[in-house]
Amino acid sequence: MTYQTTITRKGQMTIPKAIRDSLRLPLGGRVMIDFDGSTRGIRFIRLPSMRELAGSFRVKNPRNAVKLRAYMEKHYRRI
């Protein structure tokens, strides 16, 4: 599919609605633009939101929050 868009004076452009829908880009969604210098082509890659990333990271050494709070209270003073 081919789409046409205009680049503004500030260097901004609008991603056509069909592409936004295809990438499932919500309002305020973020994309990464991958530029291939040899073919002079670009590729849009949708970046996941913080909500989509939630739960995907695992903590190697989990800590007890109550013990951490006690340690902080003992070794650091409040401002």
Secondary structure, DSSP 8 states (H G I E B T S, - for coil): ------B-TTS-B---HHHHHHHT--TT--EEEEEETTTTEEEEEE---HHHHTT----SS---HHHHHHHHHHH----
